[in-house]
């Protein structure tokens, strides 16, 4: 059975923003004047216009796969080992903590717009995340159980491959992605037995997986948070925050999304979301820092999905319907990160 969120998304075809529910009185585009200090990276035309279906993207357009020789992630020897995140509630708590770090790293005027913003988790296994406004005009952030499962699987397999020279990420994508693009009931969770038994309980693997999980979440929700403080939703204006909508109402709220992919707004959210992610990561020193690499891992994963779906804008994967083609996003994010490091050091 389709979730309410998925049913609403399918009626829209290829959606514009990953932004929900802009009240009619708030849909007028607000001017986006970034505060001084944020590099202007988004090209005036935004992402290339793609009416769909999207063309096949050559493999070299995606980030390179990790080397197939064992390697210890940089500085890992100096960082404390992190305990694993077991279960949905632990992952949700981690996401709420990361949202707090992202907001704390924003300039004061942007913090004022989104401080205390609620996170709503849709229990469906559709893979998606978005920013929206509830029926009272209050902002919220939304994630599905599906995207949490997907990011956890990416993190566990990538960590295993980095440390032990395996190819579990490739095996996971081969096993799971075809079913995700064919069926709305498929799940992105990591199949049992895919991680070799001799590595499964290694504490270094669990610690590195948690770092990668945090890195991908930070970029994903740095992008979604930017939709609010850049004025794309029209409802994050510093008003008192509510508790967020009931997850059962999300499908009805999404039906108020304005159709049509707004490339300029998406490029702006990638730009400012990357800057926010890097600033929040720098504040974590000497512990693990968020970086643009989490975004590149996400783009690789969804790029594989896009190729498996043949560029179908009505793919069961919600993320492909509500976000720009992953192949166009990586170069912009890398450019923004390079400029940020040039200003702030590595």
Secondary structure, DSSP 8 states (H G I E B T S, - for coil): ---HHHHHHHTTSSBSSSEE---GGG-S-------TTS---S-TT-S----SS-----GGGS-----SS----TTGGGS-------SHHHHHHHHHHHHHHHHHTS-HHHHHHHTT-EEEEE-S----EEEEE-TTS-EEEEEEHHHHHHHHHHHHHHHHHHHH---HHHHHHHHHHHHHHH-TT---S--TT-S-HHHHT-HHHHHHHHHHHHHHHHHHHHHHHHHHHTTSSS--SS--------GGGHHHHHTTS-BS--HHHHHHHHHHHHHHHHHHHHTTTTS----THHHHHHHHHHHHHHHHTTT-TT-S-HHHHHS--HHHHHHHHHHHHHHHHHHH--
